């Protein structure tokens, strides 16, 4: 009588294997995610920011208040301007002044953009370089 003792190669022996397909799928998804998101995360804008406190100005700048009313009327330091040519002459005169003045533009909330753009273009043509907008709290609503 021959018995196969210890032959372990029979049909009843079970072999346990790990299913690698889900693991490979997860790794591929992670790889694709990193390929897509790493360039976005490493994108940077290089800026040359000031490093220290600058010295305060030696004089108070001359401020010109330009108000643009809802109907396109211009007010130069509170005085109404009768025409656009007069406004241009004010800009030419202000550009000749030393120190250079600051132009504070205060457009009305309902004015057409064209009136403000024309005034800004005229100031730029006449070498007024220090321009700022004031009265922005009316747009916060």
PEBEL-V148913 format. One line per field, one symbol per residue. ss: DSSP state (H for helix, E for strand, - for the rest). phi: phi as a letter, one per 30 degrees, with the letter a starting at -180 (. if undefined). Layout:
ss->???
phi->???
This chain:
ss->--------------------HHHHHHHHHHHHHHHHHHHHH---------------------EEEEEE-----EEE--EE---HHHHHHHHHHHHH-----EEEEEE-----HHHHHHHHHHHHH-----EEE--HHHH--
phi->.cbccidhcddddcccbdddddddddddddddedddcddddcdbcdbccdcbddddddbdddccccccddcjdcbchicdcdaddddddddddddddbdddccccbdddcdddeddddddddddecidccbbcbidddcdd
